[in-house]
Amino acid sequence: MLEYVLIGLLLVLLGIVGLQFTYMFYLERMDRERKKHVRYLERENRRLADSLTRAEGRLSDQATVLEQVYPEYALSEDEAWADVLDER
């Protein structure tokens, strides 16, 4: 009788170990997916930062051209915001 109890206990322990291994593999897979996603987000962040830098450069170039062509529109940023707020 004791042998059957020990065999049952052995099978239960094997089931628990199998479940733990399955969960461990799942956690490793999720860790790889998260690392891959973080690398993607870092690349996207770098791309967007470069795009923002180029856009800021274009805006400053356009502001310079506007100041040369229309000197009366050479307002400081505070004055421009005040005009925008007054219009609303």
C-alpha positions as CSV (number, residue, x, y, z in Angstrom):
1,M,0.0,0.0,0.0
2,L,2.9,2.4,0.9
3,E,4.3,1.8,-2.6
4,Y,1.1,3.1,-4.3
5,V,1.1,6.2,-2.1
6,L,4.7,6.8,-3.0
7,I,4.0,6.3,-6.7
8,G,1.1,8.8,-6.4
9,L,3.3,11.3,-4.6
10,L,6.0,10.9,-7.2
11,L,3.5,11.6,-10.0
12,V,2.1,14.6,-8.2
13,L,5.6,16.0,-7.8
14,L,6.4,15.3,-11.4
15,G,3.3,17.3,-12.4
16,I,4.3,20.2,-10.2
17,V,7.9,20.2,-11.7
18,G,6.4,20.1,-15.2
19,L,4.2,23.0,-14.4
20,Q,7.1,25.0,-13.0
21,F,9.2,24.3,-16.1
22,T,6.4,25.4,-18.3
23,Y,6.0,28.6,-16.4
24,M,9.7,29.2,-16.5
25,F,9.8,28.8,-20.3
26,Y,6.8,31.2,-20.5
27,L,8.6,33.8,-18.4
28,E,11.7,33.6,-20.5
29,R,9.7,34.0,-23.7
30,M,7.9,37.0,-22.2
31,D,11.3,38.5,-21.2
32,R,12.6,38.1,-24.7
33,E,9.5,39.7,-26.2
34,R,9.7,42.7,-23.8
35,K,13.4,43.2,-24.6
36,K,12.6,43.1,-28.3
37,H,9.8,45.6,-27.8
38,V,12.1,47.9,-25.8
39,R,14.7,47.8,-28.6
40,Y,11.9,48.7,-31.1
41,L,10.8,51.6,-28.9
42,E,14.4,52.9,-28.5
43,R,14.8,52.8,-32.3
44,E,11.5,54.6,-32.8
45,N,12.5,57.2,-30.2
46,R,15.8,57.8,-32.0
47,R,14.0,58.2,-35.3
48,L,11.4,60.6,-33.9
49,A,14.1,62.6,-32.1
50,D,16.0,63.0,-35.4
51,S,12.8,64.0,-37.2
52,L,12.1,66.6,-34.5
53,T,15.6,68.0,-34.8
54,R,15.2,68.3,-38.6
55,A,11.8,70.0,-38.1
56,E,13.1,72.4,-35.6
57,G,15.9,73.3,-38.0
58,R,13.4,73.9,-40.8
59,L,11.3,76.1,-38.5
60,S,14.3,78.2,-37.5
61,D,15.3,78.6,-41.2
62,Q,11.7,79.6,-42.1
63,A,11.6,82.1,-39.2
64,T,14.9,83.6,-40.4
65,V,13.5,84.0,-43.9
66,L,10.3,85.5,-42.6
67,E,12.3,88.0,-40.5
68,Q,14.3,89.0,-43.6
69,V,11.3,89.3,-45.9
70,Y,8.8,90.8,-43.4
71,P,10.7,92.7,-40.7
72,E,7.4,93.8,-39.1
73,Y,6.5,90.2,-38.3
74,A,9.7,89.8,-36.3
75,L,7.9,89.4,-33.0
76,S,9.4,87.8,-29.9
77,E,7.8,84.5,-28.9
78,D,6.0,86.1,-25.9
79,E,4.3,88.7,-28.2
80,A,3.3,86.0,-30.7
81,W,1.7,83.9,-27.9
82,A,-0.1,87.1,-26.6
83,D,-1.5,87.6,-30.1
84,V,-2.7,84.0,-30.3
85,L,-4.4,84.2,-26.9
86,D,-6.0,87.6,-27.7
87,E,-7.5,86.2,-30.9
88,R,-9.3,83.5,-29.0
